[in-house]
Amino acid sequence: MPARHLLTLAAALATLAACNTLPEKSPMSFFVTSANPGKGADLGGLAGADAHCQSLAEAAGARGRTWHAYLSTSATTTTPAIDARDRIGSGPWHNAKGVLVAHTVEDLHAANRLTKQIALTEKSEVINGRGDTPNLHDVLTGSTVSGRATESTCQNWTTSGEGAAIVGHHDRTGLHDSAAAKSWNASHPTRGCGLDALKTTGGGGLLYCFAVD
């Protein structure tokens, strides 16, 4: 075989080998964080929250995806508000066991399938809810039922002091049978932004994480 043909074949084989080493996308595209980074609602802003989602996903073996936290931010004098619904891609999303959570953004905010048994961590674990000790069903969102921004975001996820953040209930249960108590993303404000304050209403500073690709 001519030398130039051998070189062409070698180049083709090298390209094929490189393609085969690219990380495959994980089938998991949604999870609830198994832990808070350590400072309550002070997540280091959206960038810090996204990095936390990314780190937990990769540690669980869910590589080849870009992860964002489901969080809204309030408008400031220099930046517009950001809606959580606009940060999470287009779906569909599945949990760590491959169970469908929602087909689309509209489906997520209208008829999603989230329950305590489906809103699993990146480790495929069930998270404590109402009736468990400790109760961890409050999940930080800073959002309305439709996934839009609110003013309750603990200074756009940069403080663990005074303030409040809207949370949802991952187990879809609360103190009563109201729509708010059953809301996965907009149940009530917290009593503060630090971990101790978040615990008083049944939370641990957990987040919803979505793969955007």
URNOR-V511751 format. One record per residue. N is the residue number from 1. RES is the residue in one small letter. SS is DSSP state (~ for helix, > for strand, _ for the rest). OMEGA is omega in degrees with one decimal (NA if undefined). D_FIRST is the distance of its C-alpha to the first C-alpha in Angstrom with 2 decimals. Layout:
BEGIN
N_RES_SS_OMEGA_D_FIRST, N_RES_SS_OMEGA_D_FIRST
END
This chain:
BEGIN
1_m___-179.8_0.00, 2_p___-176.6_3.85, 3_a_~_-177.5_6.45, 4_r_~_177.3_8.41, 5_h_~_177.3_6.60, 6_l_~_178.8_6.83, 7_l_~_178.3_10.30, 8_t_~_178.8_11.21, 9_l_~_179.3_10.61, 10_a_~_179.4_12.59, 11_a_~_179.9_15.21, 12_a_~_179.0_15.66, 13_l_~_178.8_16.21, 14_a_~_178.4_18.61, 15_t_~_178.9_20.49, 16_l_~_179.7_20.88, 17_a_~_179.6_22.18, 18_a_~_179.4_24.60, 19_c_~_-178.3_25.90, 20_n_~_-179.8_26.55, 21_t___178.1_28.69, 22_l___-178.6_31.02, 23_p___176.4_34.50, 24_e___177.8_35.62, 25_k___176.5_38.93, 26_s___175.7_41.83, 27_p___177.0_43.79, 28_m___178.9_46.94, 29_s___177.3_48.06, 30_f_>_169.8_51.75, 31_f_>_170.8_53.86, 32_v_>_-176.9_57.12, 33_t___180.0_56.86, 34_s___-177.9_57.93, 35_a___172.5_59.68, 36_n___179.0_61.03, 37_p___175.5_59.57, 38_g___-176.6_62.99, 39_k___177.3_65.10, 40_g___-178.1_66.14, 41_a___171.3_65.68, 42_d___-175.1_64.59, 43_l___-173.8_60.89, 44_g___-177.8_59.95, 45_g_~_-179.9_59.98, 46_l_~_-179.0_57.36, 47_a_~_179.0_54.56, 48_g_~_178.9_55.87, 49_a_~_178.1_56.33, 50_d_~_179.5_52.80, 51_a_~_178.1_51.46, 52_h_~_176.6_53.55, 53_c_~_-178.0_52.08, 54_q_~_-178.1_48.54, 55_s_~_-179.3_49.22, 56_l_~_-179.6_50.79, 57_a_~_-178.2_48.08, 58_e_~_177.1_45.28, 59_a_~_179.0_47.33, 60_a___178.0_47.60, 61_g___-179.5_43.84, 62_a___-176.8_43.93, 63_r___177.1_41.13, 64_g___178.9_39.16, 65_r___173.1_42.38, 66_t___-174.0_44.87, 67_w_>_174.6_48.45, 68_h_>_174.4_51.75, 69_a_>_175.6_55.30, 70_y___-178.7_57.62, 71_l___171.4_60.13, 72_s___173.3_62.07, 73_t_>_-179.9_63.51, 74_s___175.7_66.71, 75_a___174.0_66.99, 76_t___179.7_68.01, 77_t___-176.9_69.36, 78_t___-178.0_65.86, 79_t___177.4_63.57, 80_p___175.3_63.85, 81_a___176.4_64.03, 82_i_>_-179.7_60.84, 83_d___-180.0_60.90, 84_a_~_-176.9_59.18, 85_r_~_-177.9_58.07, 86_d_~_-174.3_55.98, 87_r___-163.7_54.02, 88_i___-178.7_52.42, 89_g___-173.4_49.88, 90_s___179.9_50.30, 91_g___-0.5_49.86, 92_p___-179.5_49.74, 93_w_>_179.1_50.53, 94_h_>_178.7_50.49, 95_n___-174.9_51.97, 96_a___177.4_50.39, 97_k___179.2_50.89, 98_g___-179.3_49.29, 99_v___-179.1_52.68, 100_l_>_174.8_53.04, 101_v_>_179.1_55.32, 102_a_>_179.4_55.21, 103_h___-173.1_53.09, 104_t___176.4_53.85, 105_v_~_178.9_56.00, 106_e_~_177.8_58.83, 107_d_~_179.9_58.56, 108_l_~_-175.9_58.67, 109_h___179.4_61.92, 110_a___-173.4_63.52, 111_a___-179.4_62.60, 112_n___-173.5_60.26, 113_r___-177.0_60.14, 114_l___171.2_60.89, 115_t___177.4_63.18, 116_k___-176.8_63.63, 117_q___-179.3_61.28, 118_i___179.3_58.53, 119_a___-175.0_58.84, 120_l___174.5_56.98, 121_t_>_176.1_55.72, 122_e___178.6_52.10, 123_k___-179.2_52.63, 124_s___-178.9_53.73, 125_e___174.5_57.31, 126_v___-178.8_60.52, 127_i___177.3_62.63, 128_n___176.7_66.37, 129_g___178.9_68.50, 130_r___-177.3_72.17, 131_g___176.5_74.03, 132_d___177.2_71.63, 133_t___-5.5_72.32, 134_p___175.1_71.21, 135_n___-178.4_70.79, 136_l___-171.5_67.59, 137_h___176.2_67.43, 138_d_>_178.2_67.83, 139_v_>_-176.9_64.47, 140_l_>_176.4_64.43, 141_t___-174.9_63.63, 142_g___-169.2_66.06, 143_s_>_171.3_65.76, 144_t___178.8_67.78, 145_v___-178.8_67.29, 146_s___177.1_65.03, 147_g___179.5_62.90, 148_r___-176.4_64.50, 149_a_>_172.2_65.65, 150_t___176.0_69.05, 151_e___-176.4_71.07, 152_s___-175.7_70.82, 153_t_>_-178.1_67.64, 154_c_~_180.0_68.98, 155_q_~_177.9_68.45, 156_n_~_172.4_64.98, 157_w_~_-179.8_64.00, 158_t___179.9_65.00, 159_t___174.0_68.23, 160_s___179.7_69.45, 161_g___179.8_73.07, 162_e___179.9_75.41, 163_g___-179.5_74.22, 164_a___175.8_72.87, 165_a_>_174.3_69.74, 166_i_>_176.7_69.45, 167_v_>_171.2_67.97, 168_g_>_179.7_67.05, 169_h_>_-177.5_67.53, 170_h___-179.3_64.34, 171_d___176.6_66.51, 172_r___177.2_68.31, 173_t___179.6_71.74, 174_g___-176.7_74.56, 175_l___-178.7_78.30, 176_h___-172.9_79.11, 177_d___-177.9_77.70, 178_s___177.3_77.04, 179_a___-180.0_73.91, 180_a___-179.7_73.45, 181_a___-178.7_73.63, 182_k___-175.7_70.88, 183_s___179.1_68.65, 184_w___-173.6_65.28, 185_n___-176.4_65.12, 186_a___-177.0_68.65, 187_s___-175.8_71.39, 188_h_>_174.8_73.42, 189_p_>_175.2_73.42, 190_t___178.9_73.26, 191_r___-179.4_76.20, 192_g___-175.1_74.25, 193_c___177.6_70.78, 194_g___-178.1_70.62, 195_l_~_-179.3_69.45, 196_d_~_178.8_73.04, 197_a_~_179.9_74.14, 198_l_~_-179.1_71.27, 199_k_~_-174.4_72.25, 200_t___177.7_75.78, 201_t___176.4_74.70, 202_g___-178.2_72.11, 203_g_>_176.9_68.93, 204_g_>_179.4_66.53, 205_g_>_-179.4_64.74, 206_l_>_-176.6_61.87, 207_l_>_165.9_59.51, 208_y_>_178.7_57.59, 209_c_>_-179.1_53.88, 210_f_>_172.2_51.60, 211_a_>_-176.2_47.87, 212_v___-179.7_47.54, 213_d___NA_43.97
END
